[in-house]
Amino acid sequence: MKPIPRRASTSLQPAFLVAPVVKPVDAADGLAEQSIWLPKGSWLEQATGKRFTGPMSVERPYAIDQVPVFVRPGAIVPEQPAMLHTGQKPVDPLVLEVYPLEDKQRSSYELYEDSGVSEDYARNVGTARTGITAQQAGDTLTVAKAPVKGSYAGMVGRRALELRLPADWPPASVSVNGTPLKQLPTRPARSAGASMATA
């Protein structure tokens, strides 16, 4: 198996590998046969939740409108509600997607935020950073959000946190600081088997 040229796939941070379909589709079935080289380590196919161990080549047909995305187990991905432009409304809730971890695996992410309208970030002022960790121990997943360090103009004082677990089974229970939460019904998501809760 031969790796695809580097220009046909893009690594976004160390957690994602994106491989847009770059070959013509077959006239009969409308699919393009794509070969995607996965570097060493564990990977999850975002659309299906299927696990792969690289280095290896994944070969399969894709529709021209599909974008193959592979994610490292334990990736923590912050998101925000849909907006027409940056700053249209506060980022509330803060959405955290946490991809399934291996047993005893720990992952971390530092969320960076600023006002989006000034150049204070260049002087490292007017910024906020929040540490986020996820740890798997048997059947228990613990996600922790550290206190925010720093501040910026227009920063939200308090906000809800929405936790999404794409490509994973819905949790049996969810609690915050020992207090059980009500789980929201699963709603359609980009990833197979996504479940979520809010705090």
N, C-alpha and C positions, 0 to 999 in steps of 0.2 A: 504494500500500500504506500502510496506516495502522498506527502502533504500537499495541500493546496497552496498556491502562491500567497505570500503574506498579505498582499494588497486585497485579497478577497475576504479576509476576516479581520476583525478589529477587536483588540482587547480593551475593555473599558475598566480601568483600575485592575487589580488582580482578580476581582470576583466575577467578571463577565467576559464571555467571548461571543461576539456577534458575527454571523457569517451570512450576509445578504445573498440571495440567489442571483448568480451572475451568468448563468448559462441559459440558452434559449429553451423554451418549453417544447415538449413533444406535441405535435399536432393532434395525435390520437387521443391522449389523455389529459393534456394541458398541464403536465407536470415536468419539472426539470430535475434531472438526476444530479444531486449535489454531494460532493465529498468534502467533509469538514475535518480538519486536523485538530485534535484536542491535545494540548500539552500534558505533561506528566501531572498526575494527581486525580482527585475525584471531581466529577462534574455532574450536574443535574440538567437535563433538557427542560427548559422553562415551560414549554407548552404541554409536556406530558408527565414530568416528574421522574422520568426514567433516569437511572444512574449509569454512569460510564466511568471507567478508570483509564486515564491516559498514561503514556502516550498511545494514541490510537486514532484511526480514521473512522468517522461515522459516515456511512454512505446510505442515502435514501432519497426518495423523490419528494419534492416540495412544490407547492403551487407558487406562482410568481409573486403573489401577494403575501406569502409567508416569509418571515424573517427568523431564521434559526438563531436561538439564543441559548447559550449554555451558562450555568451559574455554579460557582463553587458552593459546596455545602456550608451552611452557617453564614452565608452572606447576609448582611444587615443593610437594607435599602430604605432610606428615608424618602417619603413622598409627601405631596401636599394635595389639598383639594383642587379640582379643576378651576382654572382662572383664565381670563382672556389675556392678562398681562401680569408681570411681576408687580406685587404690591396692590393688586385690585382689592384684595381683602386679606385679613390676617391668616396666617397658616394655622388654622384651627379646624379640625384636629390635625396634629402631626401624625402621619401614617408611617408605621414601621413594618416593612415586610421582612420577615426572618425566615430564610430558607432552612430546610431540615439539616440538623447537625448529626454527626456521628456520635455514638455514645462516648462520653467523657471529652467531647470536643468543646472548646470555648472560642468564641469569636468576639471581635470588638470593632467599633466604628466611632469616629468622632464627627459629630454633626457640626458643621460650620454655618453660621448665619450672619448676615449684615443687613443694613437698611435697603441695599440694592439701588440707592440713589446718590450715594456720595463716594468719594475716593478715600474715606477713612481707613478702609481695609489695607491700603498701601502702607500706612503708618502703624498698622496693627492696633488701631483704636476703633471704637464703634463696632466691635465684633462680639459674637457670642459663640461659645463652643460647649457642646454637650456630649459627654461620654456615654456610649450605649454598649452593653455587653449581653451576650446570649451564651448559655451554658446548658448542655444536655447531660443528665445523669440518669441513666436507665430510662424510665418513662416520663421523667420530669424535665421540662424545659423551663429555665429561669431566664427572664429578660429583665435587665436592670438599666434604669436611666439615672445617671448621676445628676446632681444639681448643675444648673447652667452657670458657666463661668463667663463673666463679661456682660455687656449690654450694648444696645444700639438704639437710635431714635426710632420710635414706633414699635418697639418690641412688645410682644404680647406678654402680659404678666403671668397669666395662667391659661392653659389650653388643654383640651382633651387629647388623649393618646389612643390611636386606633392601631391595634396589633393584628397583622395579617400573617397567616402561616401558609403560604402557597406550597403546593406539591406535598402536603402533609395531611394526616388525618385530623379531623376536628378534635380539639382537646376534650377530655372528660370533664374538666373543671378549670376555671380561671380565677385567680385571686390576686389582689393587690394588697401588699403588706398584711397578708393573712385574712383579708376580707373577701369572701367569694363575690364574683361578679356574674351578672346575667350575660350569657353568650348570645350574640346577635345571630339571626339565621344566616346561613351561608348564602352569599349572593354570587352571581356570575362574576368571574374574574378572569384575568389573562391566563392564569395558571390552573392546571388540573388540581382538584381537591383542595382549593383554598378555603380557609376558615378564618374567622376574625372575631375580635372582642374589642370593646372600648372601655376606657377608664376615665 
